Amino acid sequence: FPPLPGVRKEGFAPTEVFPSFSPPPPPPRHNTGDHANNAAENIIKIVRWVLYLVGLVVLMDMIGINVQPFVTGFGIGGVAVALAAQTVLIDLFASFSILIDKPFNTGDYVSLDGISGTIEHIGFKTTRVRALSGELLVLTNTAISNAKITNYTQRKYELKLIPVEVVYDTPLKRLRALPSILEGAVNKVALASCADVYIKQLAGSGIVCEVRVKVDTLDPAVSRDVTHNVLLSILEELERENISLAYPTQRIVLSHDPPARDPALNL
């Protein structure tokens, strides 16, 4: 099944085919090189400042300045700075934890306790995340290390949930065959396979059958086209089997006979 005419290859596809589900992630931009560059830059900064301090002490000693008081002062001052900058040091160690453990890389699309966006930079104290709406979010590394992280870029496949609701007038024989019909419709489409299908519930307007479709691609444009073709295939099979989809209806029964009166009320 070809994609609809005029459908552009930009943008992203929904994770689940249902209006009430969560919004989809944008195209993955996995880049391990940027992650390594961030780690190297942070380490280089630390080494550079350490070398500056050591070089300053050596230079002062070479020109005859007694460096012992300075070394002692550095020790006392270091303790004072460490006590005053506990939050900064905690974020620093959290950044090393992120760089070593690598729960995400620069360019990955992630969700951090409800905050979603693309990782742009991993720094000493903060990590910058670009949200879908365009704003730049700056999060402390401590908050990120303690957050529940969902990495959409590093998933191996995409699982879509497609609810199919048919009318109650559908014969029982066809209802029994409905899961097989839907499974066959899904498996006809390239890059799609039916992971599970079953009758889920008896809703107010019809009988709901849920189809779980595994899409073997991480390209959002291809995933969108696969979803498009799966839906067309399902509609085609339902039409061939003469099975009607349900929609919200309301039946009103009007009676012209007057209501019966209770004889006990006749005085």
Secondary structure, DSSP 8 states (H G I E B T S, - for coil): ----TT--S-S---SSSSTTS----------HHHHHHHHHHHHHHHHHHHHHHHHHHHHHHHTT---HHHHHHHHHHHHHHHHHTHHHHHHHHHHHHHHHH-SS-TT-EEEETTEEEEEEEE-SSEEEEE-TTS-EEEEEHHHHHTS-EEESTT-S-EEEEEEEEE-TTS-HHHHHHHHHHHHHHHHTSTTEEEEEEEEEEE-SSSEEEEEEEEE----HHHHHHHHHHHHHHHHHHHHHTT--B-----------S-----GGG--
